[in-house]
Amino acid sequence: MLNASIYWHLPILLILVSLVYSAVRSDDWPTILRSTIRWALYMVLMFIAPVFLILWFLAEIAPRWW
């Protein structure tokens, strides 16, 4: 757990990538911010959370079955 501090950069990186992606698609600030929030939530719910759950399952639950 000593290397867990590297994961603090992930939310910042996620927000910045979402902001740049949204800014490329429109020029209006309210639209950019709305799209940034939508894209960041999508990435968290559809990518990061399932990967976390799979890794957690493999690390915590699966070893008890073998």
OpenMM code with the backbone's topology and positions (N, CA, C; nanometers):
from openmm import Vec3, app, unit

residues = "MET LEU ASN ALA SER ILE TYR TRP HIS LEU PRO ILE LEU LEU ILE LEU VAL SER LEU VAL TYR SER ALA VAL ARG SER ASP ASP TRP PRO THR ILE LEU ARG SER THR ILE ARG TRP ALA LEU TYR MET VAL LEU MET PHE ILE ALA PRO VAL PHE LEU ILE LEU TRP PHE LEU ALA GLU ILE ALA PRO ARG TRP TRP".split()
positions = [
    Vec3(0.0817, -0.1190, 0.0000),
    Vec3(0.0000, 0.0000, 0.0000),
    Vec3(0.0863, 0.1257, 0.0000),
    Vec3(0.2151, 0.1075, 0.0001),
    Vec3(0.3057, 0.2210, 0.0053),
    Vec3(0.3010, 0.3026, -0.1235),
    Vec3(0.2731, 0.2394, -0.2368),
    Vec3(0.2698, 0.3087, -0.3654),
    Vec3(0.1312, 0.3617, -0.4003),
    Vec3(0.0388, 0.3646, -0.3069),
    Vec3(-0.0975, 0.4102, -0.3341),
    Vec3(-0.1028, 0.5586, -0.3671),
    Vec3(-0.0010, 0.6349, -0.3327),
    Vec3(-0.0030, 0.7791, -0.3577),
    Vec3(0.0030, 0.8129, -0.5068),
    Vec3(0.0435, 0.7196, -0.5918),
    Vec3(0.0469, 0.7489, -0.7351),
    Vec3(-0.0931, 0.7633, -0.7922),
    Vec3(-0.1934, 0.7084, -0.7238),
    Vec3(-0.3298, 0.7152, -0.7734),
    Vec3(-0.3978, 0.8484, -0.7459),
    Vec3(-0.3349, 0.9374, -0.6704),
    Vec3(-0.3921, 1.0694, -0.6463),
    Vec3(-0.3933, 1.1534, -0.7735),
    Vec3(-0.3093, 1.1203, -0.8698),
    Vec3(-0.3037, 1.1958, -0.9950),
    Vec3(-0.4156, 1.1566, -1.0906),
    Vec3(-0.4757, 1.0429, -1.0698),
    Vec3(-0.5783, 0.9938, -1.1614),
    Vec3(-0.7004, 1.0855, -1.1723),
    Vec3(-0.7604, 1.1336, -1.0631),
    Vec3(-0.8754, 1.2237, -1.0794),
    Vec3(-0.8402, 1.3544, -1.1492),
    Vec3(-0.7229, 1.4082, -1.1196),
    Vec3(-0.6803, 1.5324, -1.1845),
    Vec3(-0.6613, 1.5091, -1.3342),
    Vec3(-0.5970, 1.4003, -1.3684),
    Vec3(-0.5766, 1.3667, -1.5085),
    Vec3(-0.7091, 1.3428, -1.5797),
    Vec3(-0.8002, 1.2770, -1.5130),
    Vec3(-0.9319, 1.2509, -1.5703),
    Vec3(-1.0072, 1.3810, -1.5989),
    Vec3(-1.0031, 1.4753, -1.5057),
    Vec3(-1.0715, 1.6041, -1.5258),
    Vec3(-1.0053, 1.6824, -1.6387),
    Vec3(-0.8735, 1.6846, -1.6431),
    Vec3(-0.8048, 1.7603, -1.7482),
    Vec3(-0.8300, 1.7016, -1.8866),
    Vec3(-0.8261, 1.5712, -1.8976),
    Vec3(-0.8536, 1.5075, -2.0267),
    Vec3(-0.9980, 1.5332, -2.0680),
    Vec3(-1.0901, 1.5255, -1.9749),
    Vec3(-1.2301, 1.5528, -2.0053),
    Vec3(-1.2509, 1.6973, -2.0470),
    Vec3(-1.1810, 1.7896, -1.9821),
    Vec3(-1.1919, 1.9315, -2.0162),
    Vec3(-1.1389, 1.9589, -2.1560),
    Vec3(-1.0252, 1.9016, -2.1900),
    Vec3(-0.9692, 1.9210, -2.3239),
    Vec3(-1.0586, 1.8568, -2.4295),
    Vec3(-1.1070, 1.7378, -2.4030),
    Vec3(-1.1960, 1.6703, -2.4976),
    Vec3(-1.3221, 1.7521, -2.5216),
    Vec3(-1.3786, 1.8079, -2.4157),
    Vec3(-1.5001, 1.8877, -2.4288),
    Vec3(-1.4730, 2.0201, -2.4979),
    Vec3(-1.3580, 2.0800, -2.4725),
    Vec3(-1.3252, 2.2088, -2.5341),
    Vec3(-1.3011, 2.1947, -2.6838),
    Vec3(-1.2551, 2.0799, -2.7267),
    Vec3(-1.2329, 2.0580, -2.8693),
    Vec3(-1.3656, 2.0518, -2.9440),
    Vec3(-1.4688, 2.0059, -2.8766),
    Vec3(-1.5974, 1.9846, -2.9420),
    Vec3(-1.6878, 2.1070, -2.9426),
    Vec3(-1.6623, 2.2083, -2.8580),
    Vec3(-1.7477, 2.3273, -2.8564),
    Vec3(-1.6683, 2.4488, -2.8110),
    Vec3(-1.7282, 2.5675, -2.8277),
    Vec3(-1.6616, 2.6926, -2.7906),
    Vec3(-1.7300, 2.7645, -2.6756),
    Vec3(-1.8433, 2.7164, -2.6322),
    Vec3(-1.9219, 2.7806, -2.5287),
    Vec3(-1.8846, 2.7231, -2.3919),
    Vec3(-1.8475, 2.8099, -2.2934),
    Vec3(-1.8010, 2.7625, -2.1645),
    Vec3(-1.9032, 2.6787, -2.0883),
    Vec3(-2.0302, 2.7185, -2.0826),
    Vec3(-2.1261, 2.6314, -2.0121),
    Vec3(-2.1374, 2.4927, -2.0761),
    Vec3(-2.1318, 2.4880, -2.2080),
    Vec3(-2.1363, 2.3590, -2.2769),
    Vec3(-2.0109, 2.2780, -2.2490),
    Vec3(-1.8964, 2.3439, -2.2445),
    Vec3(-1.7700, 2.2756, -2.2154),
    Vec3(-1.7732, 2.2156, -2.0747),
    Vec3(-1.8170, 2.2932, -1.9770),
    Vec3(-1.8196, 2.2440, -1.8392),
    Vec3(-1.9224, 2.1318, -1.8213),
    Vec3(-2.0379, 2.1451, -1.8837),
    Vec3(-2.1401, 2.0406, -1.8763),
    Vec3(-2.0885, 1.9113, -1.9392),
    Vec3(-2.0249, 1.9250, -2.0524),
    Vec3(-1.9715, 1.8087, -2.1217),
    Vec3(-1.8549, 1.7472, -2.0438),
    Vec3(-1.7758, 1.8294, -1.9779),
    Vec3(-1.6650, 1.7795, -1.8967),
    Vec3(-1.7167, 1.6925, -1.7824),
    Vec3(-1.8182, 1.7408, -1.7144),
    Vec3(-1.8756, 1.6632, -1.6042),
    Vec3(-1.9349, 1.5330, -1.6560),
    Vec3(-2.0059, 1.5401, -1.7666),
    Vec3(-2.0670, 1.4198, -1.8241),
    Vec3(-1.9599, 1.3189, -1.8649),
    Vec3(-1.8539, 1.3649, -1.9322),
    Vec3(-1.7481, 1.2754, -1.9787),
    Vec3(-1.6704, 1.2158, -1.8610),
    Vec3(-1.6437, 1.2959, -1.7569),
    Vec3(-1.5708, 1.2452, -1.6406),
    Vec3(-1.6536, 1.1390, -1.5670),
    Vec3(-1.7828, 1.1629, -1.5506),
    Vec3(-1.8686, 1.0629, -1.4869),
    Vec3(-1.8752, 0.9351, -1.5691),
    Vec3(-1.8818, 0.9506, -1.7002),
    Vec3(-1.8839, 0.8337, -1.7877),
    Vec3(-1.7568, 0.7510, -1.7713),
    Vec3(-1.6420, 0.8174, -1.7677),
    Vec3(-1.5150, 0.7453, -1.7537),
    Vec3(-1.5054, 0.6760, -1.6180),
    Vec3(-1.5525, 0.7417, -1.5137),
    Vec3(-1.5476, 0.6813, -1.3802),
    Vec3(-1.6407, 0.5610, -1.3724),
    Vec3(-1.7634, 0.5775, -1.4192),
    Vec3(-1.8620, 0.4708, -1.4045),
    Vec3(-1.8409, 0.3557, -1.5019),
    Vec3(-1.7950, 0.3843, -1.6214),
    Vec3(-1.7849, 0.2802, -1.7231),
    Vec3(-1.6454, 0.2193, -1.7377),
    Vec3(-1.5431, 0.2849, -1.6853),
    Vec3(-1.4080, 0.2319, -1.7015),
    Vec3(-1.3373, 0.2078, -1.5687),
    Vec3(-1.3240, 0.3109, -1.4883),
    Vec3(-1.2427, 0.3000, -1.3674),
    Vec3(-1.3093, 0.2108, -1.2624),
    Vec3(-1.4393, 0.2277, -1.2406),
    Vec3(-1.5086, 0.1474, -1.1396),
    Vec3(-1.5082, -0.0019, -1.1741),
    Vec3(-1.5401, -0.0428, -1.2982),
    Vec3(-1.5327, -0.1867, -1.3280),
    Vec3(-1.3913, -0.2446, -1.3153),
    Vec3(-1.2915, -0.1697, -1.3576),
    Vec3(-1.1534, -0.2178, -1.3438),
    Vec3(-1.1182, -0.2328, -1.1964),
    Vec3(-1.1567, -0.1352, -1.1156),
    Vec3(-1.1321, -0.1441, -0.9716),
    Vec3(-1.2018, -0.2656, -0.9117),
    Vec3(-1.3270, -0.2870, -0.9477),
    Vec3(-1.4016, -0.4004, -0.8922),
    Vec3(-1.3419, -0.5349, -0.9337),
    Vec3(-1.2985, -0.5464, -1.0572),
    Vec3(-1.2357, -0.6704, -1.1034),
    Vec3(-1.1049, -0.6956, -1.0291),
    Vec3(-1.0217, -0.5923, -1.0170),
    Vec3(-0.8950, -0.6082, -0.9460),
    Vec3(-0.9165, -0.6374, -0.7977),
    Vec3(-1.0142, -0.5726, -0.7375),
    Vec3(-1.0460, -0.5990, -0.5975),
    Vec3(-1.0941, -0.7427, -0.5795),
    Vec3(-1.1791, -0.7868, -0.6696),
    Vec3(-1.2285, -0.9242, -0.6626),
    Vec3(-1.1142, -1.0244, -0.6751),
    Vec3(-1.0248, -1.0020, -0.7700),
    Vec3(-0.9121, -1.0932, -0.7891),
    Vec3(-0.8152, -1.0915, -0.6710),
    Vec3(-0.8032, -0.9780, -0.6049),
    Vec3(-0.7088, -0.9676, -0.4934),
    Vec3(-0.7678, -1.0143, -0.3606),
    Vec3(-0.8962, -0.9906, -0.3388),
    Vec3(-0.9554, -1.0167, -0.2074),
    Vec3(-1.0444, -1.1408, -0.2031),
    Vec3(-1.1279, -1.1592, -0.2995),
    Vec3(-1.2284, -1.2648, -0.2944),
    Vec3(-1.1798, -1.3942, -0.3606),
    Vec3(-1.1229, -1.3842, -0.4780),
    Vec3(-1.0835, -1.5026, -0.5539),
    Vec3(-0.9805, -1.5908, -0.4821),
    Vec3(-0.8812, -1.5366, -0.4112),
    Vec3(-0.7845, -1.6261, -0.3439),
    Vec3(-0.8493, -1.7175, -0.2389),
    Vec3(-0.9611, -1.6786, -0.1830),
    Vec3(-1.0283, -1.7639, -0.0848),
    Vec3(-1.0906, -1.8854, -0.1487),
    Vec3(-1.1206, -1.8787, -0.2769),
    Vec3(-1.1817, -1.9915, -0.3479),
    Vec3(-1.0790, -2.0947, -0.3901),
    Vec3(-0.9505, -2.0542, -0.4022),
    Vec3(-0.8488, -2.1481, -0.4490),
    Vec3(-0.7714, -2.2046, -0.3351),
] * unit.nanometer
topology = app.Topology()
chain = topology.addChain("A")
for resn in residues:
    res = topology.addResidue(resn, chain)
    for name in ("N", "CA", "C"):
        topology.addAtom(name, app.Element.getBySymbol(name[0]), res)
